Amino acid sequence: MTLHAAPGARLRETRRMAMSDTAIIPRRSLHDELAAQLRDMLMRGDLKAGDKISEQALCQRFGVSRTPLREALKVLANEGLLILSPNRGASVARVSPDEVDELFPIMGALEAVAGETACARATDADVAAVQAMHDEMLVHYRAGDPAAYLRLNRAIHEKFFDIAGNHALSQLYQTLMVRIHAVRFIAQKSSDRWREAVDDHEEMMAALRARDGARLGAILKLHLRHKAAMVHESLDPPESRAAE
């Protein structure tokens, strides 16, 4: 038995191992990428609560076979984002009023921690960046452009987590965000609720500029309570209750 392989043999073995690894990694990457793409579709509202998932359409869209797509669908089903039914395929899960009551306080707590930490870590450049997003968001609010407003709204909330720099906290946030995004940012809000949300953001900016973490955390919790109330109104609008 040879204890030391010749240089050529070692090179061939290295190449063989690299080729073996390369044969495995793309399959895993494809699976992960499909799951990520589907989450993005849920976040953007391309797939809405109750929608039936067309495997054929998604296979054509992403240029993949049904096998990796179905694996990705199973991942999202395990996360509670999709429902897999025998002989009926997959559909987007709905968020119930009870889930709103369960999830939004958790989201509020996560955002409060992010806000408190962000205040302690934020540089002047960080504050200026959030302020610029806030100012642009107000422009869209005054123009009555909800789509552009919501894009900046989401970016501001995510920026607090970026500044906080806590990877585990950000992961928890993103997991919950995917679950409730459709109702948090897409649910129809009244003019009063929209004004209330803008007022909350004005308070957030004042706290961030003052580096007052406790105040920012309290405002973010209140903001999520306001969001939950708005979502309940959207899920059960007054006109539907009046018709009962």
N, C-alpha and C positions, 0 to 999 in steps of 0.2 A: 504494500500500500504506500503510495507516494504522499509524503507529508507536505510538500510544497509544490503546487502546480506551476507549470511553466507560465510565463507572462501571457502567451497567446491563449492558453487554456483559461486563465483567469479573465481575460478580456471577453472571450466567448461566453463564459458563465455570467459575467456582468450584463452582457447584451441580452442573454437569454432571460435573466431575471427582470430586466427592464422591459422586454417585450411582454413577459407574463404580466407584469404590473399594469402595462399600458392596456392590455386586453381586459382588465378588470375595472380600472378607473372610469373609462367612458360610460360603462353601463351604470355605475353608481351616480356619476355626474348627471346623466340623462334623467335618471329617476328623481334626483334632487331638484334638477332644473325644472322639470315638469311640475313638481309640487309647488315650487316657488312661483312659476308662471300662473298657475291656477290661483294661488293666494293673491297675486297681484290683480287678477281679473275680478276676484271678490272685492278687493279693496277699492278698485276703480268703479265698481258697480256694473261691470260687463256681465257678471252673473249675479242675479238678484235672488232674494229669499223666495224659495218655492220653485225656482226655475229647474226644469228637467235638463240634465246634462246630456248633450249629444256627443257620444264618443266619436262617431264618424267625423263630425265637424271639427272636433278638437284634434283628431289625428291628422286631418288635412291641414289644419292651421299650423300645427307644430312639426309636421312632416315625420311623424313617428307611427309605430305600429300600436295595436291595442294593448299589448302586454305591458310595456312600461307605463302607458297612460293609466291602465287599471291599477297598477301598483301605486301610482301617485294618488289616484282617487281614494284608495284604501287609507293612505296616510291622512288625507284630509278628513275622511270619515272618522278615523280614530281621534282626530282633533276636535270633532264635533261640528265641523264646517259643512260636511255633506252627509246625506242619508243614503245608504245603500239598501235597496229593496230587492228581494228575490224576484227575478223575471221582469223587473221594472227599471233596473239600472239605478243611476245616481241622480240625486236632486239636491239643490242648495237648502241647507237647514234654515228654518225660521227661528228668529229670536222671540221668545215669549215674554210677556210682561214680568213673569216670575224671574226669568233670566236677567232682565234689565235690573231688577232689584238686587240680584245676586252679584252681577258683574260690575256694575257702575261704581259701587263703593270701593271695590278692589282696585279698579282703574284709578279712582280718585286718590286712594292711598299711594299707589305707585307714582302718580304724577306729583303728589305732594313731596315724596322723598326726592324725586328728580329735581323739583323746583328748589327745595332747600339746599340740595347738594350743588345745583347749578349756581345759586347765589354765592356759595362759598368759593367756587372755582372759576367763575366767569371773569374773563379779562375785559378790558374796555372794548376791544375789538368784538368779543362775543356779544356784549350788550348792544353795540352798534349794529351788529348783523341782525339780531332779533328785532331791534327797533325799526330797521329798514323794512323787514318783512311785515311788521305790524302796520307801518305807515302805508305800505302798498295794499295790505288787506283792507284798510279803511277806505282807500280809493275805490276798491271794488264794491265795498259795502254801500258807499254813497252813490255809486253808479247802478246799484241794484243788480249786480252780476254775481249770483250765488256760486256758480261753478268756480270762478276765479277766486272768490272769497274763501271757499272751502279748501282750495289747494293751498293757500297761504296759511289758513287756520291750522291745517294738519301739519304743515312744515314748522310752524312755531312750536306746537306741542312736541314734535319730534326733536326740535333743536334743544329744548330743555334737557332731554335725555342725552343728546350728543355732548352737551357741555358738562353734564354730570359725570360722564365718562365711566359709568358702571355697566359693564357688559352684561352681567347677570340681570340687572334691573331692566336693561333695554330689551333683553330676550323675553322676559316676562311680559313687558309692555306690548311688544310686537305680537306675541301669541294672543293676548286678549284683544288687541286692536283689530286683528283680522276677524275675530269672532263678532265684534260689535260694531265694526266700521260702517256696515251698510245702514244701520239704524242711527248711529251716532252722527254721521256727517251727511247722510242722504235723506233722512227723514225730514218731511216738510215742516218748517218752523213758521210760526206766525211772525208778523212784523214786531210784535212786542217781545217775543222770544229772541228774535235776531238782535234787537236793540239791547236786550239783557246780556246776550253773549258778547257783544261789542263792549259793553260797560265792564264786564268781567275782564276782558283782555286789556282794557285801559288800566284797570287795577293791577293786573299782572305786571304790566310794563313799569308802573310806578314802583312796585315792590322790587323788581329786578334791578332797576336803576339805583335803588337805595341799598341793594345787596341785602335785603331783609328776607332771609330764607323762611322764617316762621310765618311771616305775612303772606309770602308767595305760596307756601304750602297750603295755608288756610284758604286762600282764594281759589286755588286749583281744586280743592275738595268741594268748595261751594259751586264752582263752575260745573263739575261733574254731576252734582245734585240737580243743577238747573238743566243739564243735558238729559238726565234721566227723566225729569218731569216733561221735557219737550218730547222725548221719545214715547212716553206713555200717551201723550196727547195725539201723537201721530199714529200709534197703534190702535188707539181707541178715540177717534175724533169726536167732538161734541155732537156733530150731526148724526153719527151712528148711534150714540147713546140716546138721542132724542127720538130716534126712530124705533127704539125698542118698546 
